Amino acid sequence: MDLSSQALRSRQCEPCEGGVDPMSQAESEKFLGALHTDWQLINEGTGLRRAVAFAGWNRALSFTNAVAWIANTEGHHPLIELSYGRCVITWTTNAISGLSINDFVCAAKTDYLLESV
């Protein structure tokens, strides 16, 4: 499987209703290498988080709305923490209590938003 950011963001999320194992720490670390270096594995490898600073409320809110659009389009929804000039995005697959390919696909699409600004 191609582990580049471009390959990840060209994919679509697949429904995950459980019944599969979450990614191992080693597998998650391989996929992490395709993302911006600000992404971190959190909670013993069950989540993927990136904090982004912005020049003010409007830019942070616009970014939050763009991530929400990705989430709705993909059917995969993150935890979004919004404050003045800052947004923290956390991807995880709740149905399996860990990370799936969907989290990395959405993280790559999130990165692309930031590259485009």
C-alpha positions as CSV (number, residue, x, y, z in Angstrom):
1,M,0.0,0.0,0.0
2,D,1.2,3.5,-0.9
3,L,1.8,5.4,2.3
4,S,2.1,8.9,0.8
5,S,-0.1,11.8,1.9
6,Q,-1.4,12.1,-1.7
7,A,-2.4,8.4,-1.8
8,L,-4.1,8.7,1.6
9,R,-6.1,11.8,0.7
10,S,-7.2,10.3,-2.6
11,R,-9.0,7.5,-0.7
12,Q,-12.5,7.5,0.7
13,C,-13.4,6.3,4.1
14,E,-15.0,2.9,4.4
15,P,-17.8,2.3,7.0
16,C,-16.5,0.8,10.2
17,E,-19.0,-0.7,12.5
18,G,-16.5,-2.7,14.5
19,G,-15.6,-6.4,14.2
20,V,-12.0,-5.5,13.1
21,D,-8.9,-4.9,15.1
22,P,-7.5,-1.4,15.4
23,M,-4.2,-0.7,13.9
24,S,-1.1,-1.8,15.9
25,Q,1.2,0.9,17.2
26,A,3.8,-0.1,14.6
27,E,1.3,0.1,11.7
28,S,0.0,3.5,13.0
29,E,3.6,4.8,13.2
30,K,4.1,3.9,9.5
31,F,1.0,5.8,8.5
32,L,2.0,8.7,10.7
33,G,5.1,9.2,8.5
34,A,2.8,10.2,5.6
35,L,1.3,13.1,7.6
36,H,2.5,16.5,8.7
37,T,5.0,16.3,11.5
38,D,2.6,18.0,13.9
39,W,0.4,14.9,14.1
40,Q,0.8,12.9,17.3
41,L,-0.4,9.5,18.4
42,I,-2.2,9.9,21.7
43,N,-3.8,7.7,24.3
44,E,-1.5,4.7,23.8
45,G,-1.9,4.9,20.0
46,T,-5.7,5.0,20.0
47,G,-6.0,8.6,18.7
48,L,-4.3,10.9,16.2
49,R,-4.1,14.6,17.2
50,R,-2.9,17.8,15.6
51,A,-3.1,21.3,17.1
52,V,-3.1,24.3,14.7
53,A,-2.6,28.0,15.5
54,F,-4.4,30.7,13.5
55,A,-4.3,34.5,13.4
56,G,-7.7,35.0,15.2
57,W,-11.1,33.5,15.6
58,N,-12.4,33.7,12.0
59,R,-9.6,31.7,10.5
60,A,-9.8,29.0,13.3
61,L,-13.6,28.8,12.8
62,S,-13.3,28.6,9.0
63,F,-10.8,25.8,9.3
64,T,-13.1,24.0,11.8
65,N,-16.0,24.3,9.4
66,A,-13.8,22.9,6.5
67,V,-12.8,19.9,8.7
68,A,-16.5,19.4,9.5
69,W,-17.2,19.3,5.8
70,I,-14.6,16.6,5.3
71,A,-16.0,14.7,8.2
72,N,-19.5,14.8,6.9
73,T,-18.4,13.9,3.4
74,E,-16.4,10.9,4.7
75,G,-18.9,9.8,7.3
76,H,-16.1,9.8,9.8
77,H,-16.2,12.5,12.6
78,P,-13.3,13.8,14.8
79,L,-13.3,15.5,18.1
80,I,-12.8,19.2,17.3
81,E,-11.7,21.7,20.0
82,L,-12.0,25.3,18.9
83,S,-10.7,28.4,20.8
84,Y,-9.5,31.8,19.8
85,G,-6.8,31.3,17.2
86,R,-6.5,27.6,17.8
87,C,-8.1,24.4,16.7
88,V,-7.2,20.9,17.8
89,I,-8.4,17.9,15.7
90,T,-8.4,14.4,17.1
91,W,-9.3,11.5,14.8
92,T,-10.1,8.0,16.2
93,T,-12.5,5.2,15.2
94,N,-14.8,4.8,18.1
95,A,-16.4,1.6,16.8
96,I,-13.0,-0.2,17.3
97,S,-11.6,2.0,20.2
98,G,-8.5,2.8,18.2
99,L,-7.1,3.9,14.8
100,S,-8.2,2.7,11.4
101,I,-7.1,3.7,7.9
102,N,-10.1,6.2,8.0
103,D,-8.3,8.3,10.6
104,F,-5.2,8.6,8.4
105,V,-7.2,9.3,5.3
106,C,-9.0,12.2,7.1
107,A,-5.8,13.5,8.7
108,A,-4.2,13.6,5.2
109,K,-7.2,15.6,3.9
110,T,-6.9,17.9,7.0
111,D,-3.3,18.5,6.1
112,Y,-4.2,19.3,2.5
113,L,-6.6,22.0,3.8
114,L,-3.7,23.6,5.6
115,E,-1.4,23.3,2.6
116,S,-3.9,25.1,0.5
117,V,-4.2,28.2,2.6
